[in-house]
Amino acid sequence: MKSELTKIANEVYTAYRELPRGFDGHIEVGRGASGSATSKIDKFAEDAILAYLDAHDIRLNVLSEEAGYVDRGCNKTLVVDPIDGTINCTKGIPFFSVSLAVGNSRLRDCESALVKNLYTGDTYYARRGGGAELNGHRIAVSKYVRDNSIFIVFDGKDVAPETERVKSIPSRLRTMGCASLEMCLVAQGAVQAHYMNCTNFERMIRIVDIAASCLILREAGGEVVDLKGERLDMAFDLKDRKNFLAYGDPKVKELVLRSSE
């Protein structure tokens, strides 16, 4: 499956890089199956993926942010976020990706995953039981050390008040705007946690945002839990939304959940 996912991601990467300079990707062209606005760049990337699957007879159903569930009569499903970090993409911030995961019906049974940074070309991949890699090299999470730690934290509008206490745990904070790549930074040990506690259900994380990077993080030695501390699982359903904590060092889980009580 690695070869197929790599080719799909490269199709999006190549198509994106060949767009004319004046491509107005920010323009809203409708509402996606998830209920969120669909921009022109989202639709462009999703169409490229669906066309590639058809042209190469890749036998997977599709669950995508824009098209919703596409039943192609297959046993397994490709969970897709064609452009994760759409606002970054349309504003010229070089931190956005295509996110791809293959599984049956839930987050827990994802078996293969790939996240590709569509600006740099950096590619994360994981296979269940086979470890995680960045550009072909194995990656692993890092230990939490208070004076040399970085957390990525959901912030701004709709942030839960408990977040303020979590912010005091690391020495530095970041908010990047692309959940798949943010979680991959935890997987490669660049940061020690990714925390999301949002009061607005409609802005919580969806399976299309997290399916691929969750497997990558777990295969790199980390974990993703809900804010009660239970191992995160989600249905292949765009209506399922969650808050979460992703971490590499179990000490982070202990500190964050204690601060949120």
TORZA-378272 format. One line per 4 residues: number of its first residue (from 1); for each residue x, y, z of C-alpha. Coordinates in Angstrom, 2 decimals, always signed. Layout:
BEGIN
NUM> X:Y:Z; ...;
END
This chain:
BEGIN
1> +0.00:+0.00:+0.00; +2.96:+2.34:+0.50; +3.51:+2.54:-3.24; -0.14:+3.37:-3.96;
5> -0.36:+6.05:-1.26; +2.92:+7.58:-2.41; +1.69:+7.80:-5.97; -1.62:+9.38:-4.91;
9> +0.15:+11.97:-2.77; +2.65:+12.71:-5.54; -0.23:+13.24:-7.95; -1.63:+15.96:-5.67;
13> +1.85:+17.42:-5.06; +2.63:+17.64:-8.78; -0.78:+19.02:-9.69; -0.50:+21.67:-6.96;
17> +2.97:+22.78:-8.06; +1.76:+23.11:-11.66; -1.06:+25.48:-10.77; -0.77:+28.92:-12.38;
21> +0.45:+31.69:-10.09; -2.91:+33.44:-10.21; -4.98:+30.40:-9.19; -7.63:+31.74:-6.81;
25> -7.73:+28.73:-4.52; -9.31:+30.65:-1.65; -12.65:+31.12:-3.43; -15.48:+29.19:-1.79;
29> -17.18:+26.86:-4.27; -19.70:+25.15:-2.00; -20.08:+23.18:+1.23; -18.37:+19.87:+1.79;
33> -19.97:+16.71:+3.17; -18.54:+17.61:+6.58; -20.53:+20.85:+6.54; -17.49:+23.11:+6.27;
37> -16.84:+25.47:+3.38; -15.17:+23.97:+0.31; -12.57:+26.18:-1.29; -11.46:+25.93:-4.89;
41> -8.11:+24.42:-3.85; -9.83:+21.74:-1.73; -12.01:+20.70:-4.67; -9.03:+20.74:-7.03;
45> -7.01:+18.38:-4.83; -9.93:+16.03:-4.15; -10.75:+15.78:-7.85; -7.11:+14.91:-8.59;
49> -7.24:+12.04:-6.05; -10.56:+10.62:-7.26; -9.46:+10.79:-10.89; -6.21:+9.01:-10.06;
53> -8.01:+6.20:-8.23; -10.30:+5.66:-11.20; -7.55:+5.90:-13.82; -5.34:+3.34:-12.04;
57> -8.15:+1.09:-10.76; -7.05:+1.37:-7.12; -9.62:-0.67:-5.23; -10.56:+1.52:-2.27;
61> -13.70:+3.26:-1.13; -13.15:+6.92:-0.21; -14.08:+9.08:+2.76; -13.14:+12.67:+2.01;
65> -13.76:+16.03:+3.60; -15.54:+17.39:+0.54; -17.19:+14.44:-1.25; -18.06:+12.48:+1.89;
69> -18.24:+8.69:+1.58; -17.76:+7.34:-1.95; -18.70:+3.66:-2.14; -16.59:+2.08:-4.87;
73> -17.57:-1.48:-3.92; -14.34:-2.24:-2.08; -13.41:-3.83:+1.26; -11.21:-1.02:+2.56;
77> -11.55:+2.75:+2.67; -9.12:+5.56:+1.91; -9.64:+8.36:+4.44; -8.60:+11.60:+2.77;
81> -8.05:+15.22:+3.63; -7.09:+16.57:+0.18; -5.72:+19.81:+1.67; -5.20:+19.86:+5.42;
85> -4.39:+23.44:+6.39; -6.42:+25.09:+3.66; -6.12:+28.56:+5.20; -2.34:+28.21:+5.35;
89> -2.34:+27.13:+1.71; -4.47:+30.01:+0.45; -2.63:+32.61:+2.55; +0.84:+31.52:+1.45;
93> +1.88:+29.95:+4.77; +4.10:+26.95:+3.85; +2.53:+24.40:+6.20; -0.24:+22.32:+4.61;
97> -0.56:+18.73:+3.47; -2.45:+15.91:+1.83; -3.42:+13.26:+4.40; -4.17:+9.63:+3.42;
101> -5.00:+6.59:+5.56; -6.35:+3.13:+4.71; -8.53:+1.10:+7.07; -11.85:-0.68:+7.49;
105> -14.25:+1.44:+9.49; -12.50:+3.03:+12.50; -9.37:+4.87:+13.49; -8.13:+1.86:+15.46;
109> -8.01:-0.38:+12.39; -6.06:+1.95:+10.09; -3.24:-0.09:+8.62; -1.31:+2.29:+6.39;
113> -0.92:+6.07:+6.38; +0.87:+8.85:+4.54; +1.06:+12.60:+5.11; +2.85:+14.76:+2.55;
117> +3.78:+18.41:+3.08; +2.61:+19.97:-0.17; +5.06:+22.86:+0.10; +8.30:+21.08:+1.00;
121> +7.51:+17.61:-0.34; +8.47:+15.99:+2.98; +6.63:+12.68:+3.34; +5.68:+10.77:+6.49;
125> +4.61:+7.15:+6.22; +3.62:+4.39:+8.63; +2.39:+0.81:+8.41; +0.72:-0.79:+11.40;
129> +3.37:-2.81:+13.20; +6.08:-1.53:+10.87; +7.19:+1.76:+12.45; +7.08:+5.29:+11.08;
133> +9.36:+7.18:+8.75; +10.08:+10.61:+7.30; +11.46:+10.63:+3.76; +12.41:+6.97:+4.17;
137> +14.22:+7.37:+7.51; +12.84:+6.00:+10.77; +11.48:+8.52:+13.26; +10.64:+8.35:+16.96;
141> +9.10:+10.55:+19.62; +11.15:+12.47:+22.18; +11.19:+12.70:+25.97; +9.63:+15.63:+27.80;
145> +12.18:+17.93:+29.46; +10.55:+21.00:+31.01; +13.18:+23.57:+29.99; +13.51:+22.31:+26.44;
149> +9.94:+21.45:+25.49; +7.51:+22.65:+22.84; +3.77:+21.99:+22.76; +1.48:+22.69:+19.85;
153> -1.77:+24.01:+21.30; -5.11:+24.84:+19.69; -5.71:+28.52:+20.46; -7.82:+31.50:+19.49;
157> -11.60:+31.52:+19.13; -13.50:+28.73:+20.93; -10.52:+27.61:+23.01; -11.49:+25.95:+26.31;
161> -10.41:+27.78:+29.51; -8.46:+24.71:+30.71; -6.00:+25.39:+27.92; -4.41:+28.22:+29.89;
165> -3.15:+25.76:+32.51; -1.81:+23.42:+29.84; +0.15:+26.28:+28.33; +2.22:+26.55:+31.51;
169> +3.61:+22.99:+31.16; +6.12:+23.44:+28.28; +8.75:+26.13:+27.87; +7.47:+27.13:+24.42;
173> +4.19:+27.04:+22.48; +3.28:+26.87:+18.80; +0.02:+26.94:+16.82; +0.55:+25.86:+13.22;
177> -2.90:+25.37:+11.64; -2.49:+21.92:+10.07; -3.38:+19.03:+12.38; -1.82:+16.26:+10.30;
181> +1.60:+17.92:+10.10; +1.40:+19.12:+13.70; +0.93:+15.56:+14.91; +3.74:+14.38:+12.64;
185> +6.03:+16.87:+14.39; +5.24:+15.02:+17.63; +6.01:+11.73:+15.86; +9.45:+12.91:+14.75;
189> +10.28:+14.26:+18.22; +10.43:+17.92:+17.18; +7.68:+18.79:+19.68; +6.43:+16.85:+22.67;
193> +2.65:+17.30:+22.47; -0.31:+18.47:+20.41; -3.28:+19.53:+22.55; -6.74:+20.46:+21.32;
197> -9.51:+21.52:+23.67; -12.21:+23.36:+21.74; -15.62:+24.41:+23.05; -17.24:+24.44:+19.59;
201> -18.17:+20.91:+18.46; -18.08:+21.94:+14.80; -14.39:+22.89:+15.09; -13.21:+19.75:+16.87;
205> -11.00:+17.27:+15.03; -12.50:+14.95:+12.42; -11.40:+11.53:+11.24; -10.15:+12.94:+7.93;
209> -7.83:+15.31:+9.81; -6.34:+12.74:+12.14; -6.51:+9.23:+10.66; -3.12:+9.23:+8.94;
213> -1.08:+11.19:+11.48; -2.52:+9.21:+14.39; -1.13:+5.96:+12.96; +2.18:+7.66:+12.18;
217> +2.49:+8.93:+15.76; +1.56:+5.59:+17.30; +4.09:+3.78:+15.12; +6.72:+6.32:+16.18;
221> +6.15:+5.36:+19.83; +3.59:+7.98:+20.83; -0.11:+7.94:+21.62; -3.31:+9.90:+21.09;
225> -6.00:+10.03:+23.79; -9.23:+11.87:+24.40; -9.32:+14.41:+27.24; -10.44:+11.73:+29.68;
229> -7.20:+9.89:+28.99; -8.73:+7.05:+26.96; -7.03:+5.85:+23.77; -8.61:+7.84:+20.96;
233> -10.83:+5.99:+18.52; -13.18:+7.45:+15.94; -15.59:+6.08:+13.35; -15.10:+6.65:+9.64;
237> -17.86:+9.23:+9.87; -17.56:+12.98:+9.25; -20.05:+13.64:+12.06; -17.69:+12.20:+14.69;
241> -15.57:+14.97:+16.24; -13.24:+14.98:+19.22; -10.83:+16.94:+21.35; -7.54:+15.17:+21.97;
245> -4.02:+15.05:+23.35; -1.18:+13.61:+21.26; +2.13:+12.97:+23.00; +5.37:+11.05:+22.88;
249> +6.26:+10.82:+26.55; +3.63:+9.36:+28.96; +4.73:+11.99:+31.48; +3.08:+14.59:+29.24;
253> -0.26:+12.79:+29.51; +0.02:+12.80:+33.30; +0.87:+16.51:+33.46; -1.78:+17.65:+30.97;
257> -4.66:+15.63:+32.37; -3.79:+16.67:+35.90; -3.76:+20.34:+34.89; -7.16:+19.95:+33.20;
261> -8.94:+18.64:+36.31;
END
